[in-house]
Amino acid sequence: MALIRAVRGMKDILPPESERWQWVETTAREVFRLYGYRELRLPLLERTELFARSIGTDTDIVAKEMYTFIDRHGDSVTLRPEATAQVVRAFLENRLEKGAGVKKYFLMGPMFRYERPQKGRYRQFYQINCEALGSDAPELDAEVILMLWEILGRLKLSNLRLLVNSLGCPECQEDFKAKLKLFLFSREGWCPDCLRRREVNPLRVLDCKSQTCRELLKTAPVLKDSLCEACSRHYSRVLTLLEQFGIDFEEQPRLVRGLDYYTRTAFEVTAAALGAQDAVAGGGRYNGLIRELGGPDLPGFGFAIGEDRLLEVLPEAEGRSADQSVFLAALGRSALERCLTLVQELRGAGLAAEMDFDGRSLKAQMSLADRLGARWVAILGDRELAAGEIVVRDMKSGSQESIRIMELKSALKNLAAAEEGN
Ligand code: HAM
C-alpha cells in the first residue's frame, strides 16, 4: 500500500534536531523571564474576521495565504497565520488591559500560511512571539529590540542585519500615501496586483516581490520625509537608544512589512545565509490595532522570530545536548530482574537510563547502547550478580572497571558531574 505523506509545506521535526529547537525555546524563555514577559497559550483557530480586520484585506496573507474553512456550524474560521491579532483578541476578551503598567506576553507555536513552499518558507512554520501592550515610549521599542538581540546573541547567531524604519502615525501615512500615489501613477509597468494596490492601498506596493516593481520603486518617495514632528522625535530617540546600547542597525527607508497594522517603528532582522527568504525576525509598533479590534486606544509593540529559519542558521554545534545516558546490559534472567530495579534507581537519581528487555546477546546490547548514544554501559551477568558487582564501561574511552552494585548510582553520578564540570 502506498505510504501517506505529510501535507506539502509541512514538515516533521525529529530528534536530534528537535533537541536544538527545545534549546532555542528554553533560551528564549529565560530571556523573556529576565524582561518580565509571561507566556500565553492561545488556540490555533480563530474567527476569520479577526485576521481580515487586523492584518489588512489587501495583504498577501489575508488575500492569498490563509487556511480558512467553514466549520460544521457554518462559521468561517482560520488557522492563525500570525499571533499579534490573537494576542490582542485574548487581551481584550480576558480583560487583561486592567491595571497599570505595560502588559508583556510571549507566545510560541505554529502559524499557517498557504505560501509556495521553498527553503525557509513553509505552510506550517513556528514563531516565537513577543508583545508588549500599553506604552508608546520609544524606550519600550528599544528595550524590546534589545531583548530580541539578547536572545539571538545567546543563540550564538552572527552575521545578522537589523533593518529599521518608521512608518509614522496615520497622519504621516496619509501624507505619504498621497505622495506615493502621485509617484505610482506617474510610472508605467506595475504588476497587475500593484495596479490595483496603488488605488486602494498604495503602501502595499512597497512590499511587492515582483522584480520589475522593485526596480521601479527605487526612486519612490520615502516615509521618513513625511514623518510629523512627534513621529520623527520618536524615531530618533529609538535610534539613539539602539546606538547607546551598542546595537548595529541600518535604516531601511523602504521597509514597510507585510501586515497593515504597523505604525512608527518597524524592523526586520535578516541573515544573508538564508538566501531569498532572509528575514529571521520582524516586528514593530501597532498603535491603532487594539482600538481597531474594539478595545481602548492602547499602543503596542512586538516581534516574531521565525523559528524554522533561525534553526537553519543556528551554528551546527549549538543546542546539541551532551549525552550522559546510561545503558544497563543484563545477561540472564536474574540479572534482568536486578536491572529492572537498578534502572529505576538511576532515573530516580536524575540519570537518563535505559535497558533491553528482549534478552539479546551482549554484543547486540552493546551495539544497541552505541546506537542510542549511551555514554556509559553497566553490564550485569549472573556471575557479577552473585559477587554483588557490576562492570561499568566508558563508551568514549573504551575502558571499563568493576564496582559494587550498591555503588553504581553514586559512581555514575560522580562521572556525570565530573564531565559536566569539564
Ligand atoms: P512576519 O514578518 O509576518 O511578522 O513573520 C515573522 C517571521 O516569521 C518572519 O520574519 C519569518 O522569519 C517567519 N515566517 C513568516 N512566514 C514564514 C513562512 N511561510 N515559513 C517560515 N517562516 C516564516 C509577524 O508575523 C508579526 N505578527 C510579527 C509581530 C509581532 N509584529 C508585532 N508583533
Residues whose N, C-alpha, C, O or C-beta is under 5 A from the ligand:
A	BS01	HAM	E82 A83 T84 R113 E115 G120 R121 Y122 F125 C130 A279 V280 A281 G282 G283 G284 G302 F303 A304 I305 G306 D308 R309
